[in-house]
Amino acid sequence: MSFRKRNIGLTAGTDRASAPNSSAPLQHAASTPESSPGIRPSPDDGRPTTSTGTPSLDNLLAGHGGLPIGKVLLIEENGTTDFAGALLRYYAAEGVVQDQKIHVVGMPEQWGRSLPGLVGSADAADDKKDRHKSERMKIAWRYERLGEFGAGVAGSRAPTANSGDQCPNAQNRNQAEQPAFCHSFDLTKRLTHPGITNIAYVPLAPSREPLFVSVHKRLQAAISQSPPNTVHRIVLPSLLNPTTYPPEVCQPENLLPFLHFLKALLSSPMVRATAMITIPLSLFPRSSGLVRWMEILSDGVIELCPFPHSADSLTTSGAATAHEEPPQGMLKVHKLPVLHERGGGSDQNIGQDWAFTLSRKKFEVKPFSLPPAEGDREAQDAAAPSGMPKKADLEF
């Protein structure tokens, strides 16, 4: 390979060093967008993603670790329970803590006053739980009565202050410096946060124009009047519920255009917003054409199937260990926010057996599996051959 001499003069060291330094901040400022609290890139394809307020639900959404910006999540629920309402409150409370703008459609201000209280970061709560579990773990039951290793022996086994003891402090310091992406909440407490004033309530007031047209105009006006970098969360609790909505809005010609408007609003490049909708399947089953179209126009569809009260034995046996809480229902994933044209996301969680548990401090989604059923002793004795002796008659 030959080298060609270039007749280019070398500048002085001061000029060479000053030129890149002067242009580097401008290039960095132009290429790096302004970050917002509660927003992080998806680990799958890097698109901006926000948390739903439920860590296990974030892990379920196509590998994005949250709900991508511009997407709509539809939550369907069977029966008369309100587990979907708890997910909406976690979703709204997470937006309040992250200083995002919340738009609640069709609910009074009392709905916002019932948001769960803040406990802390979800990662810190999980680390504390894992640390407590590891401390409880023993090699055998008889070692529980003994003290910790080196607690009452000579000083040679006593722990010394080394670099390993400083690692947890350094990790805690790093976690404190980084803003939390998802938080933990307590349903028995009420949220008190300065950002709770960011909740805007869109009433279902009668007007000359159709109901959903007025709702869409209110949402569009509120988002357009906000600062450019504001992140919005649109909450529609119990959509089409006859106790809140008039009967004429249940017609497809009224609801489906509103969903098209909502999709167009969220898809705008100047808008950073997500939406979460709940609908009762006991009033609007999935077999109806209206709900099918709602699922098509939504980016993610999740169905909650609570266990009936008569299935106490099923819920008790569904826990993997004695320390885990039994599941309260099944969770079916029908659709996930996967963009095929960009190649982002994965739909491997669709069709899997998932169960959910709602406790005081969290809504947890985990795989569902039944333990092995106990054998029927009477049926086994009846099926045994008559010539075989019983176990009690055998002598060793």
WOLINSUL-V888620 format. One record per run of one state. SS is the DSSP state (2 for helix, 1 for strand, 0 for the rest). FROM is the first residue (numbers start at 1). TO is the last residue. If there is no record, write none. Layout:
BEGIN
ss=SS from=FROM to=TO
ss=SS from=FROM to=TO
END
This chain:
BEGIN
ss=0 from=1 to=12
ss=2 from=13 to=31
ss=0 from=32 to=38
ss=1 from=39 to=41
ss=0 from=42 to=47
ss=1 from=48 to=50
ss=0 from=51 to=54
ss=2 from=55 to=58
ss=0 from=59 to=66
ss=1 from=67 to=68
ss=0 from=69 to=71
ss=1 from=72 to=77
ss=0 from=78 to=82
ss=2 from=83 to=97
ss=0 from=98 to=100
ss=1 from=101 to=105
ss=0 from=106 to=108
ss=2 from=109 to=113
ss=0 from=114 to=115
ss=1 from=116 to=121
ss=2 from=122 to=136
ss=0 from=137 to=140
ss=2 from=141 to=145
ss=0 from=146 to=154
ss=2 from=155 to=157
ss=0 from=158 to=162
ss=2 from=163 to=177
ss=0 from=178 to=182
ss=1 from=183 to=190
ss=0 from=191 to=193
ss=2 from=194 to=198
ss=1 from=199 to=202
ss=0 from=203 to=210
ss=2 from=211 to=224
ss=0 from=225 to=230
ss=1 from=231 to=236
ss=0 from=237 to=246
ss=2 from=247 to=250
ss=0 from=251 to=251
ss=2 from=252 to=266
ss=0 from=267 to=271
ss=1 from=272 to=280
ss=0 from=281 to=288
ss=2 from=289 to=297
ss=0 from=298 to=299
ss=1 from=300 to=306
ss=0 from=307 to=311
ss=2 from=312 to=317
ss=0 from=318 to=328
ss=1 from=329 to=335
ss=0 from=336 to=338
ss=1 from=339 to=339
ss=0 from=340 to=343
ss=1 from=344 to=344
ss=0 from=345 to=353
ss=1 from=354 to=358
ss=0 from=359 to=362
ss=1 from=363 to=367
ss=0 from=368 to=376
ss=2 from=377 to=383
ss=0 from=384 to=390
ss=2 from=391 to=393
ss=0 from=394 to=396
END
